[in-house]
């Protein structure tokens, strides 16, 4: 009998899986001029799942000179670092891209450059987060907290596709994907996006996204609480046991992200999807652990 794959339920298991599979991804780090980025990259390299390419100042390069497994590319400014790091991905010299101590718009400008960027034409760029909440029994995936203000039907379809692929990479055979709204009723007049949820459900049933269960509109509580779903007498394949949440817009996604990290102390990992390689795009205020876990996530899904 084939060995049954074990679902990854926390970030320590994710790192263990990477080590078990001997995953080691060439990771271009744009402008790692801060202690948090340097510590996260160093820990990831020590765990063995990345081989860092630091696109950095001469001073930082000198500090890492001779360190086993580290390469350096000199840049004079954050803008130059962003361009060179993106170039490494475009030239297939790096498998993962990570933002260091520079503004997000600087890196995004290089990523989205129509001539030398790394977003293929007609590809949807979105942001996907994986969170481990203390009171939830497994990892929870959600999108989008950082990139798309109000997803079109096409963008939301790709968000679902990306999220299902992420869940499969975490060895979740049939992820439960919940299409989030403030209630369980379609309201095309006030919330036009709810009208498209039926199409996504049908596409999911017909296998458009691979093995998964999709339902919505559902609110957050019924998505993640069997008790709430039972009390409301809702019959849904999600069963109050969602693996992934598709938020209606960036405001909902960002508020959820900020709330769970601030009030619940959730551990998170996040990447951009749609680019030629996964992009780790942390906030400069994110913890070392969040950056480390994001590198692990990017390494798992990098092809």
MARTISE-318201 format. One record per atom (N, C-alpha, C): y, x negated, z negated. Coordinates in steps of 0.05 Angstrom, whole numbers, plus 5000, padded with zeros to 4 digits. Layout:
<nodes>
Y  X  Z;
...
</nodes>
This chain:
<nodes>
4976  4983  5000;
5000  5000  5000;
5025  4983  5000;
5046  4991  5015;
5071  4976  5015;
5084  4977  4988;
5097  4955  4980;
5111  4954  4954;
5134  4974  4954;
5136  4990  4933;
5158  5009  4931;
5184  4995  4923;
5205  5001  4937;
5231  4988  4931;
5243  5001  4907;
5255  4985  4890;
5268  4994  4865;
5297  4999  4870;
5307  5023  4864;
5335  5029  4867;
5352  5012  4849;
5374  5001  4860;
5392  4985  4844;
5411  5003  4828;
5410  5001  4802;
5425  5019  4784;
5448  5007  4770;
5451  4980  4771;
5474  4967  4759;
5479  4941  4774;
5501  4928  4767;
5509  4904  4781;
5492  4879  4774;
5481  4879  4751;
5462  4856  4745;
5438  4858  4762;
5428  4882  4767;
5405  4885  4785;
5413  4878  4814;
5438  4884  4822;
5447  4876  4848;
5446  4846  4852;
5457  4831  4832;
5457  4802  4834;
5428  4791  4834;
5411  4803  4818;
5383  4795  4817;
5370  4799  4844;
5376  4821  4858;
5365  4827  4884;
5374  4805  4904;
5399  4798  4903;
5410  4778  4921;
5395  4751  4917;
5391  4744  4892;
5377  4719  4886;
5348  4721  4895;
5335  4744  4891;
5307  4748  4899;
5304  4745  4929;
5324  4755  4944;
5323  4753  4973;
5335  4728  4985;
5344  4710  4967;
5356  4684  4975;
5380  4689  4994;
5396  4709  4987;
5420  4715  5003;
5442  4695  4996;
5454  4683  5016;
5476  4665  5012;
5495  4668  5036;
5518  4680  5032;
5536  4686  5053;
5561  4668  5053;
5567  4658  5077;
5592  4641  5080;
5616  4660  5076;
5632  4653  5056;
5653  4670  5047;
5680  4656  5050;
5697  4666  5068;
5724  4655  5071;
5743  4669  5051;
5755  4653  5034;
5773  4663  5013;
5802  4656  5020;
5818  4677  5025;
5845  4672  5034;
5864  4668  5010;
5874  4644  5008;
5894  4637  4988;
5884  4641  4959;
5863  4627  4950;
5853  4630  4923;
5869  4613  4903;
5894  4620  4899;
5912  4604  4883;
5915  4614  4855;
5897  4631  4846;
5899  4642  4819;
5872  4638  4804;
5874  4637  4778;
5850  4630  4762;
5828  4651  4764;
5835  4677  4766;
5815  4698  4767;
5798  4696  4793;
5812  4692  4816;
5797  4690  4841;
5779  4665  4840;
5790  4643  4831;
5775  4618  4830;
5750  4621  4812;
5753  4635  4789;
5731  4638  4771;
5709  4656  4783;
5718  4678  4796;
5699  4696  4809;
5683  4682  4831;
5698  4667  4847;
5685  4652  4869;
5666  4631  4859;
5674  4617  4838;
5657  4597  4826;
5632  4609  4814;
5634  4631  4800;
5611  4644  4789;
5592  4654  4810;
5603  4666  4832;
5586  4675  4854;
5571  4652  4867;
5585  4629  4870;
5572  4606  4882;
5551  4595  4863;
5556  4595  4837;
5535  4586  4818;
5511  4604  4818;
5516  4631  4822;
5493  4649  4824;
5478  4645  4851;
5491  4633  4870;
5478  4625  4895;
5481  4644  4918;
5496  4667  4915;
5496  4686  4937;
5520  4683  4955;
5538  4664  4950;
5559  4657  4970;
5561  4627  4972;
5571  4619  4996;
5579  4591  5001;
5608  4592  5008;
5626  4584  4990;
5655  4589  4993;
5668  4571  5013;
5687  4582  5029;
5705  4567  5046;
5733  4575  5036;
5746  4557  5021;
5772  4563  5009;
5794  4556  5029;
5808  4576  5037;
5831  4572  5055;
5856  4572  5037;
5864  4547  5030;
5881  4544  5007;
5901  4521  5010;
5917  4518  4989;
5937  4496  4988;
5923  4469  4984;
5937  4448  4990;
5926  4421  4986;
5918  4416  4957;
5935  4426  4938;
5929  4422  4910;
5902  4435  4902;
5898  4460  4911;
5873  4474  4904;
5850  4460  4918;
5853  4452  4942;
5831  4438  4957;
5824  4412  4942;
5844  4398  4932;
5838  4373  4918;
5823  4378  4892;
5829  4401  4879;
5815  4408  4854;
5785  4414  4859;
5778  4422  4883;
5750  4429  4889;
5737  4407  4906;
5751  4385  4911;
5741  4364  4928;
5715  4352  4916;
5694  4351  4932;
5669  4340  4923;
5651  4359  4909;
5660  4383  4904;
5643  4403  4890;
5622  4413  4909;
5598  4413  4901;
5575  4419  4919;
5577  4448  4928;
5575  4452  4955;
5574  4479  4966;
5601  4490  4973;
5623  4476  4966;
5650  4486  4972;
5662  4471  4996;
5674  4487  5014;
5689  4475  5035;
5719  4484  5032;
5737  4469  5044;
5765  4476  5043;
5778  4474  5070;
5796  4493  5075;
5813  4493  5099;
5842  4494  5089;
5859  4475  5096;
5886  4474  5085;
5904  4494  5099;
5920  4508  5083;
5941  4526  5093;
5966  4521  5077;
5989  4524  5090;
6014  4519  5076;
6026  4544  5063;
6019  4567  5073;
6031  4592  5063;
6009  4613  5061;
6014  4635  5046;
5994  4657  5046;
5990  4669  5073;
6011  4671  5089;
6008  4682  5116;
5990  4665  5133;
5993  4639  5132;
5976  4621  5147;
5947  4622  5137;
5944  4625  5111;
5917  4627  5099;
5903  4652  5109;
5918  4674  5110;
5906  4699  5119;
5897  4697  5148;
5914  4685  5165;
5907  4682  5194;
5883  4664  5197;
5882  4642  5182;
5859  4623  5185;
5833  4635  5174;
5835  4650  5152;
5811  4662  5141;
5800  4683  5159;
5817  4700  5170;
5809  4720  5190;
5797  4706  5214;
5809  4684  5223;
5798  4670  5246;
5770  4659  5241;
5764  4651  5217;
5737  4642  5211;
5716  4664  5214;
5724  4689  5207;
5706  4712  5211;
5703  4718  5240;
5726  4718  5254;
5725  4725  5283;
5709  4705  5299;
5710  4679  5291;
5695  4658  5304;
5666  4656  5294;
5658  4674  5276;
5631  4675  5265;
5624  4650  5249;
5645  4639  5236;
5641  4617  5218;
5640  4626  5189;
5645  4652  5185;
5644  4664  5158;
5632  4692  5160;
5616  4700  5140;
5603  4726  5139;
5618  4747  5123;
5635  4737  5105;
5650  4755  5087;
5678  4744  5085;
5698  4762  5081;
5725  4754  5077;
5734  4765  5050;
5749  4748  5035;
5759  4756  5009;
5789  4750  5007;
5803  4770  4996;
5832  4767  4990;
5835  4752  4964;
5852  4731  4964;
5859  4717  4940;
5886  4727  4929;
5903  4707  4922;
5929  4714  4909;
5951  4717  4930;
5948  4738  4946;
5969  4744  4966;
5971  4774  4968;
5993  4783  4979;
5997  4812  4981;
5977  4824  5001;
5968  4848  4995;
5949  4862  5012;
5959  4865  5041;
5985  4872  5044;
5995  4876  5070;
5995  4851  5088;
5996  4827  5075;
5994  4802  5089;
5967  4799  5102;
5946  4804  5086;
5919  4801  5097;
5913  4823  5117;
5921  4848  5111;
5916  4870  5129;
5929  4865  5157;
5953  4853  5156;
5967  4847  5182;
5950  4829  5199;
5937  4809  5186;
5920  4791  5201;
5894  4805  5210;
5883  4822  5193;
5858  4836  5200;
5863  4855  5223;
5886  4868  5224;
5891  4889  5243;
5905  4879  5269;
5910  4853  5270;
5923  4842  5294;
5906  4848  5319;
5919  4861  5339;
5904  4871  5362;
5893  4848  5379;
5905  4825  5377;
5896  4802  5394;
5875  4785  5380;
5879  4779  5354;
5862  4760  5340;
5852  4771  5314;
5853  4797  5310;
5843  4809  5285;
5813  4814  5286;
5803  4828  5266;
5774  4832  5263;
5767  4862  5260;
5784  4880  5269;
5777  4908  5270;
5772  4916  5299;
5746  4921  5306;
5740  4929  5334;
5755  4954  5342;
5761  4957  5367;
5775  4980  5378;
5760  5006  5372;
5774  5026  5363;
5763  5053  5358;
5745  5054  5333;
5746  5032  5317;
5730  5032  5292;
5746  5041  5269;
5734  5057  5251;
5749  5067  5228;
5748  5047  5205;
5772  5040  5196;
5774  5023  5172;
5777  5040  5147;
5760  5035  5128;
5761  5051  5103;
5753  5034  5079;
5758  5044  5055;
5753  5029  5030;
5731  5044  5015;
5711  5029  5006;
5688  5041  4992;
5685  5027  4965;
5683  5042  4944;
5680  5032  4917;
5652  5040  4906;
5641  5022  4890;
5617  5027  4875;
5624  5024  4846;
5618  5044  4829;
5626  5043  4801;
5602  5048  4783;
5602  5033  4761;
5582  5038  4739;
5597  5049  4716;
5594  5075  4711;
5608  5088  4689;
5589  5089  4665;
5599  5085  4641;
5582  5084  4617;
5566  5109  4613;
5576  5133  4621;
5563  5158  4616;
5547  5169  4639;
5546  5154  4661;
5530  5163  4684;
5506  5145  4688;
5484  5157  4695;
5458  5143  4693;
5452  5125  4717;
5471  5123  4736;
5466  5106  4759;
5493  5099  4771;
5492  5082  4791;
5517  5074  4805;
5528  5098  4821;
5554  5099  4823;
5567  5121  4838;
5585  5109  4859;
5580  5117  4884;
5596  5107  4907;
5618  5127  4913;
5641  5118  4922;
5661  5137  4931;
5681  5124  4950;
5694  5141  4965;
5714  5133  4985;
5734  5156  4989;
5760  5151  4993;
5773  5125  4998;
5796  5123  4979;
5798  5101  4964;
5818  5098  4944;
5841  5081  4952;
5841  5070  4977;
5861  5050  4983;
5871  5049  5012;
5858  5061  5031;
5865  5056  5059;
5875  5081  5074;
5858  5102  5076;
5865  5125  5093;
5879  5147  5077;
5904  5153  5083;
5919  5173  5068;
5906  5200  5068;
5901  5210  5092;
5888  5237  5095;
5869  5236  5118;
5843  5232  5113;
5824  5227  5134;
5823  5250  5155;
5821  5242  5180;
5815  5261  5201;
5785  5268  5200;
5777  5287  5216;
5748  5294  5217;
5732  5270  5225;
5742  5255  5245;
5727  5231  5254;
5726  5210  5231;
5748  5205  5218;
5748  5186  5197;
5730  5194  5174;
5730  5219  5167;
5712  5228  5145;
5683  5226  5153;
5677  5231  5178;
5649  5228  5187;
5640  5199  5184;
5658  5180  5191;
5651  5152  5188;
5649  5144  5159;
5666  5155  5142;
5663  5150  5114;
5636  5158  5103;
5626  5181  5112;
5600  5190  5104;
5579  5170  5114;
5581  5162  5139;
5562  5144  5151;
5561  5117  5136;
5584  5106  5130;
5586  5081  5115;
5573  5083  5088;
5580  5105  5074;
5571  5109  5046;
5540  5112  5046;
5529  5127  5065;
5500  5130  5066;
5487  5103  5071;
5498  5087  5089;
5488  5060  5094;
5489  5043  5069;
5511  5044  5054;
5513  5029  5029;
5491  5037  5010;
5487  5063  5007;
5466  5073  4989;
5439  5063  4997;
5433  5063  5023;
5408  5053  5032;
5405  5024  5026;
5427  5008  5028;
5426  4980  5021;
5419  4976  4992;
5427  4995  4975;
5421  4994  4947;
5393  5006  4941;
5378  5011  4962;
5350  5020  4961;
5348  5049  4949;
5369  5065  4955;
5368  5093  4949;
5358  5107  4974;
5334  5117  4973;
5320  5127  4997;
5334  5151  5010;
5343  5170  4993;
5355  5195  5003;
5380  5201  4986;
5402  5188  4992;
5426  5192  4975;
5437  5220  4977;
5448  5229  4955;
5461  5255  4953;
5491  5251  4955;
5502  5262  4976;
5531  5257  4983;
5546  5284  4979;
5566  5283  4961;
5581  5307  4955;
5609  5305  4967;
5616  5327  4982;
5642  5329  4994;
5661  5343  4975;
5680  5328  4964;
5695  5337  4941;
5719  5354  4948;
5722  5375  4931;
5745  5393  4932;
5750  5402  4903;
5771  5417  4899;
5777  5427  4872;
5761  5452  4864;
5746  5462  4883;
5728  5485  4877;
5705  5484  4897;
5688  5505  4896;
5665  5505  4914;
5669  5524  4937;
5694  5532  4942;
5699  5551  4964;
5716  5538  4986;
5708  5544  5011;
5724  5536  5034;
5750  5551  5034;
5772  5537  5037;
5799  5549  5038;
5814  5536  5061;
5809  5546  5085;
5820  5534  5109;
5850  5536  5110;
5861  5557  5097;
5890  5561  5098;
5905  5540  5082;
5897  5535  5057;
5911  5517  5040;
5899  5488  5041;
5874  5486  5047;
5860  5460  5048;
5844  5459  5074;
5857  5453  5096;
5843  5454  5122;
5819  5436  5124;
5818  5414  5109;
5796  5396  5111;
5769  5408  5102;
5771  5429  5085;
5746  5442  5076;
5731  5455  5099;
5744  5462  5120;
5731  5475  5143;
5711  5457  5156;
5717  5431  5156;
5699  5412  5169;
5675  5404  5153;
5674  5412  5128;
5652  5405  5110;
5626  5417  5121;
5627  5441  5131;
5603  5454  5142;
5591  5438  5165;
5608  5427  5182;
5598  5410  5204;
5584  5385  5194;
5596  5373  5173;
5583  5349  5162;
5556  5355  5149;
5555  5378  5136;
5529  5387  5124;
5508  5390  5146;
5516  5404  5168;
5497  5409  5190;
5489  5382  5203;
5507  5364  5207;
5501  5338  5219;
5481  5323  5201;
5486  5325  5175;
5468  5312  5156;
5440  5323  5157;
5438  5350  5159;
5412  5363  5161;
5397  5355  5187;
5413  5349  5208;
5401  5342  5234;
5396  5312  5237;
5400  5297  5215;
5393  5269  5215;
5414  5250  5227;
5439  5259  5230;
5460  5243  5243;
5466  5218  5227;
5461  5219  5200;
5468  5196  5183;
5444  5182  5171;
5420  5189  5181;
5396  5179  5169;
5388  5196  5145;
5370  5186  5129;
5360  5201  5106;
5382  5205  5085;
5389  5230  5080;
5409  5236  5060;
5411  5266  5056;
5424  5275  5035;
5430  5303  5029;
5460  5305  5027;
5472  5323  5042;
5501  5327  5041;
5508  5355  5035;
5527  5359  5016;
5536  5386  5010;
5565  5386  5002;
5578  5409  5005;
5606  5412  4997;
5618  5436  5012;
5641  5446  5002;
5656  5434  4981;
5644  5438  4953;
5646  5416  4937;
5638  5417  4909;
5659  5403  4892;
5663  5412  4868;
5682  5397  4851;
5668  5373  4838;
5684  5356  4826;
5673  5332  4814;
5652  5337  4793;
5657  5356  4776;
5639  5361  4753;
5613  5372  4762;
5613  5392  4780;
5587  5402  4790;
5572  5381  4806;
5586  5363  4818;
5573  5342  4834;
5557  5323  4816;
5567  5319  4792;
5555  5298  4775;
5544  5309  4749;
5542  5335  4746;
5531  5347  4721;
5512  5369  4727;
5486  5366  4723;
5466  5388  4727;
5473  5412  4710;
5483  5407  4686;
5491  5429  4668;
5513  5446  4680;
5534  5432  4690;
5556  5447  4703;
5547  5463  4727;
5529  5451  4743;
5520  5465  4766;
5503  5490  4758;
5488  5487  4737;
5471  5509  4727;
5489  5531  4716;
5509  5524  4700;
5526  5544  4688;
5541  5560  4709;
5550  5546  4731;
5564  5559  4753;
5545  5574  4772;
5519  5570  4767;
5498  5583  4784;
5502  5576  4814;
5506  5550  4818;
5509  5540  4845;
5482  5529  4855;
5474  5537  4878;
5449  5527  4890;
5457  5505  4910;
5452  5481  4904;
5460  5459  4921;
5439  5436  4920;
5434  5423  4942;
5415  5401  4942;
5425  5377  4926;
5451  5376  4920;
5462  5355  4904;
5451  5356  4875;
5448  5380  4865;
5435  5384  4839;
5450  5372  4816;
5476  5368  4818;
5491  5355  4797;
5483  5326  4793;
5473  5313  4813;
5462  5286  4811;
5472  5269  4835;
5498  5270  4841;
5508  5257  4865;
5506  5227  4863;
5500  5215  4886;
5501  5186  4889;
5528  5177  4900;
5541  5195  4916;
5565  5187  4929;
5584  5211  4931;
5610  5205  4929;
5631  5225  4930;
5650  5218  4954;
5655  5238  4970;
5675  5235  4992;
5700  5250  4984;
5721  5235  4977;
5745  5249  4967;
5762  5258  4991;
5777  5280  4987;
5792  5292  5009;
5815  5275  5019;
5827  5258  5002;
5849  5242  5010;
5852  5218  4991;
5871  5201  4998;
5874  5176  4982;
5885  5182  4954;
5900  5203  4951;
5910  5210  4924;
5888  5216  4905;
5869  5233  4914;
5846  5240  4897;
5829  5215  4891;
5823  5200  4912;
5806  5176  4909;
5819  5156  4891;
5845  5151  4895;
5858  5130  4879;
5861  5139  4850;
5867  5165  4845;
5869  5174  4818;
5842  5172  4803;
5820  5179  4817;
5794  5176  4805;
5788  5147  4798;
5794  5129  4817;
5789  5100  4813;
5805  5091  4788;
5831  5097  4787;
5847  5088  4765;
5838  5100  4738;
5831  5126  4739;
5822  5139  4714;
5797  5128  4703;
5777  5123  4720;
5751  5113  4709;
5753  5084  4700;
5770  5068  4713;
5773  5041  4704;
5790  5039  4679;
5810  5056  4677;
5828  5054  4653;
5815  5067  4629;
5806  5092  4631;
5797  5107  4608;
5767  5104  4602;
5752  5099  4623;
5723  5096  4619;
5713  5067  4619;
5731  5049  4625;
5724  5021  4628;
5701  5017  4648;
5702  5032  4669;
5681  5030  4690;
5681  5002  4702;
5657  4992  4708;
5655  4967  4724;
5655  4976  4753;
5670  4961  4770;
5672  4969  4798;
5668  4945  4817;
5661  4952  4841;
5661  4934  4863;
5671  4949  4887;
5686  4936  4905;
5697  4950  4928;
5701  4932  4952;
5698  4943  4976;
5702  4928  5000;
5714  4946  5021;
5726  4933  5042;
5734  4947  5066;
5710  4948  5085;
5706  4970  5098;
5685  4973  5118;
5697  4981  5144;
5684  4972  5166;
5693  4978  5193;
5701  4952  5207;
5708  4931  5192;
5715  4905  5203;
5690  4890  5212;
5694  4868  5226;
5671  4852  5236;
5654  4841  5214;
5666  4838  5190;
5651  4829  5166;
5663  4844  5142;
5648  4848  5121;
5659  4861  5098;
5682  4846  5086;
5703  4861  5077;
5727  4848  5066;
5729  4856  5037;
5729  4836  5019;
5734  4841  4991;
5764  4841  4987;
5775  4864  4979;
5804  4868  4977;
5812  4877  4949;
5809  4859  4930;
5816  4867  4902;
5846  4868  4898;
5853  4882  4877;
5881  4880  4867;
5883  4854  4852;
5907  4843  4852;
5911  4818  4838;
5907  4822  4808;
5908  4847  4799;
5903  4852  4770;
5875  4859  4763;
5856  4859  4783;
5828  4865  4777;
5816  4844  4760;
5795  4851  4745;
5782  4832  4728;
5765  4812  4744;
5758  4790  4731;
5740  4771  4744;
5713  4784  4751;
5703  4801  4733;
5677  4815  4738;
5679  4833  4762;
5701  4848  4765;
5704  4865  4788;
5704  4849  4814;
5717  4826  4814;
5717  4809  4838;
5690  4797  4843;
5676  4789  4822;
5649  4779  4825;
5630  4800  4837;
5631  4824  4826;
5614  4845  4835;
5620  4853  4864;
5646  4852  4871;
5654  4858  4899;
5643  4837  4918;
5643  4813  4910;
5630  4792  4926;
5600  4797  4930;
5587  4806  4908;
5559  4812  4910;
5554  4836  4929;
5571  4856  4927;
5568  4879  4945;
5572  4871  4974;
5592  4855  4979;
5597  4846  5007;
5574  4829  5017;
5563  4813  5000;
5540  4796  5008;
5516  4813  5015;
5512  4835  5000;
5488  4852  5005;
5491  4866  5032;
5515  4876  5039;
5517  4892  5064;
5525  4875  5088;
5531  4850  5084;
5538  4833  5107;
5514  4829  5125;
5518  4830  5151;
5496  4827  5170;
5496  4800  5183;
</nodes>
